[in-house]
């Protein structure tokens, strides 16, 4: 069995390394060969990786919510591969309680205190289904954190951070890796008065748990 992950890709090398670290950790735990791929901006591209598939392969997108890539780009690449019958493509990672638990740890590491109001800042999307995913993620974080969580998005549908973040808030970037959106979210949040801006989720062990769980479920659906 082979694990292929697919991240969005960024021009920030550190951001791309997060996907590689998560993939290596999940592959080692599963005992499977594992390959990291990207939608764009970084090699290898997912379309190139899946086109060469010749063994049972599960694809776990390292994307936190649904959107154009998950609903069109990635399925089209799988369908165009020579052995599409050997490939199973998973859904977005979020919303999921394991992601919320990882965010809680990042908030605590950043200095957020119990009962402090939190703003979840996401990259955003023009897809209404993605908005529903983000609202679900905010609800899960509120449950895990035990205090109100408001949602802001950097692009697409939703309200921008400068109109959501209040003085004294803690901010949880709903991002796997650093890059343009992370840098901008941090700057805008601090300008708006946030007292704590947590780190991105990054290669957190709970995220490795989630990837492995998704991979095993997909593998059970492959009939060789």
Order of alpha helices (4+ residues) and beta strands (2+ residues): beta-alpha-beta-alpha-beta-alpha-beta-alpha-beta-alpha-beta-beta-alpha-beta-alpha
